[in-house]
Amino acid sequence: EEGPAPGLVRQQREALFESAVRVARDVGLRNAATVEFLLSPDGAYHFLEVNARLQVEHGVTELLTGLDLVREQIFLAAGQPLSEEADTNAREALSRFLEGLGYTDVVFVEDTAS
């Protein structure tokens, strides 16, 4: 894995992030997952797949975010909310991602209505 992805500008990162969150919310995902897209030479992106599990690259995300993703997944599986650390670190990682200063391949979506 490489971070940041070469050749992406802030607007593309924002669009990809928003699309990934929309996909996760639309299918009711409440876990760690990777939403993958393909980028065309013209800059358009296309949905590829969702891997609703940790992948081998999760170690890269842990290094860049400072999160223990396995621990956070266990919290979610037990019906607990994400840790405060996860919320804080995820927001900081998102900021770095949007600025092109880091890479994150995991988005947490939590139902805050319940």
N, C-alpha and C positions, 0 to 999 in steps of 0.2 A: 504494500500500500504506500501511497505517496501523499504527503500533505504539505502545502495545499495543492489541489489539482491544478496543473499548469494550464494556462489559457482561459480560465474562467474569470469573468468580471463579477463585481458585486451583484449586479442585477440578475445574472444567471444563478448565482448562489442563492439569492433570495427566492427566486422562482422555484428552484429545485427543492429548497427547504419547505416552502409553502405547499408544493405538490406532494412531498413525502408526508407531511402532517395531514393533508387532506385525505390521502389514501388510507393512512392509519385510522383516522377518525371514521371514514366512510365504512370501513369493514369492522369497526368496533375493536380494534387492536388495543390491548392494554398490557404491553410487555415490551421487552427489548426486541428490536427488529432492524433489518436493513432493507431499505427501499432502493432499488437499483434502477438507473436510467441509462440510456444510451444517448450520447451527444453526437449530432450530425455535423458534418463539416460546415454547414450553414449556420450553426449555433443553436438550432432547434434541439430540444431534448424529447425523448420518447420513453415512456414507462416500459420497463423490462420485467421486473418481478419484485415480490416481497419475500424475504426470508425471515419468517417469524421465529427466529432463534438466534442465539449467538453464533457467529461464524469465526473461523480461524483468525480473522483480522481483528477480533474484538480486543486483543492485546494492544494493538496500535491505538485504538480508541481509549483504552484504559490509561495508557501512557500520556496521551494528549489531554485527557479530561481529569485525570486523577481519581477516577471512579472505579470501584470494584463492581463491575457489571453483573457478575454472578450473584453477589450479595444482594444487589438491587432486584434482580429477577426473583430471588427467593422471597424477599419482602413482598413483592407483587403477588407471587403465587400464594402466599399466606394471607392475602387480603389486606395487607398493610400498605400505607402510602409509601412513596419513595422517601428516602432519607432527606433531611434538610441539606446535607452535603451534596446529594445528587441534584437537587433543584438548583442550588447555587452554582455548582460546577458545570451543570448542563447549560445554564444561562451564559456563563463565561465562555464556554466552548462554542456556543452558538455565535456569540459576538466575534470570536476569533475566526470562525468558519466564514461568516459573512464578510469579514475583512480580508479573507484569503490568508490568514495567519495560522491556520490549523485545519485539521481534517477531523470530521466526526462522521461515523457511518451508522450511528444509532440514534434514534429519536424515541423518547419516552412520551407516550400519550396516556394521560390519566384522566379518568372520569371524575371531575370535581363536583358534579351535580349530586353525587350520592354521598 
